[in-house]
Structures are given as C-alpha cells and as structure tokens.
Amino acid sequence: MVAEVITEEVVEPTGRTELEERQNLWNEIQKFNPKARMKDYYDENEWNVEKMRSDLKALLEKERFGR
C-alpha cells in the first residue's frame, strides 16, 4: 500500500478527523462484512469515504430490515 499523508481535517457531521472517520467506517463495515477489502474503497491514492458511508448504510439496513 502506498503511504499517504495523514491530515487532521475535521469532518463536519461527526467532529472526527478524516482519518478517524475513515477508520470508524472501516471498522463498522468489517463488523457486517468481514470479507470487505480496503481496495474496494481506495483507488488512485484516494479514499472513497462516500462509498464507505453508502455501503455501511446498506449493510445496516440489511441487518435491521433483512433487505
């Protein structure tokens, strides 16, 4: 994996740094889908946080409603 510069930008909705938000999303995705791969969310030296949020939302809905 290519080393990335760690920034301390704050993500507005949660008050977490960008790094903390990505880690939190990844941890939650892994709980529901242990087969998930980081490369599904990292492309061209950039994390796709919106895709992580969207996938986590779908996983949570599936868990809650069985969809």
N, C-alpha and C positions, 0 to 999 in steps of 0.2 A: 504494500500500500504506500502511496506517495505521502510524504509528510506534509501536513498543512499548517498554515499559520493559525494559531488559536487567537480568536478575538474575544473581546469581552463586551460585545454589543448586547444590549438588553432587548429581549423580545417582549414587546408590549403586553400581550394578553396575560402572561404568567409572571412577568417580572424576573424571569430567569435569563441568564446569559444565553447566547445562541448555542454554545457548547452544552450547557446544562439542559436546554430544551431538546437538542438532538439526542442526548444520552437518555433522557427520560422517555422520549418517544420510542427509541430503540428498545429500551428495557420493557416497555409495555407491549410492543409488538412481539417481542420474544416470548412473553408470557403466553400469548394466544397462538403464536405460530413459531415454534422452535426451529422450524425449517427455513425461516426467512433468512435471506442473505444480505449482508451490508451492501454488496454491489448492486442490489436492486434499488438502492436509494442514493448511490454515489456514482456520478458519471461526469467525466470531463472535469475532474478536480473540483466538483461542486456537489454539495448535499442537496437533495430534493426534499426539503422539510415539508412542503405542502403534500407531496405524495405520501410521506410518512404519516402525516395527520389524517389524510384521507383513508389510507389503508387501516390505520388504527380505529378510526370511526366505524369502518365496515366490519372489522373484527369484533368490536364491542357490540354492534347491532346484532351480529350473528350470534354472539354469546347470549345476549339478552333476549332476543326475539326468535332465535333459531332460523334466521334468514341467511 
